[in-house]
């Protein structure tokens, strides 16, 4: 199942990290280039501590970061999952684009409940590629009406915190110096 969810910025389109068919559908629905990776939302900062190369100091920095953020880092568990192959072949056709993993942390109980049910989730802004982000539920329904009617996507309608897009950055080495890919 593919979900349309509000986040701390805008509405996003998401699916379980376990659903490769939904992953592919997100690219098709958005008309997204397969050279652009999706972000992954995880349950909490403890997940980052256990599954990434971030230091304790960096995770504490993220806990206190005042704006919505996406952090790029290494995650052996996610990398192993993205490179998983079964008897039917490769799961993620564009797995080579994930040099570093773009991670977001769930910031409300509704997102945590969804992640607890689905595992971490792939997500990206719920709009056609190169179009503006969607902040209004009616615009969301209009944009995705075909997929809603066909029950390909489902709207999870809880409170949206309207903010500008998230800052995207990575830490330089194991200190707190940041390299911004996008800053608001």
Secondary structure, DSSP 8 states (H G I E B T S, - for coil): -EEEEE-SSSEEEEEETT-HHHHHHHHHHHT--TTS--EEEES-HHHHHHHSS--HHHHHHHHT--S-EEEEE--HHHHHHHT-EETTEES-TTGGG-SSEEEEE--SHHHHHHHHHHSSEEEEESS-TTS-----HHHHHHHTHHHHHTTSEEEE----------EEEEESTTSS-EEEEE--
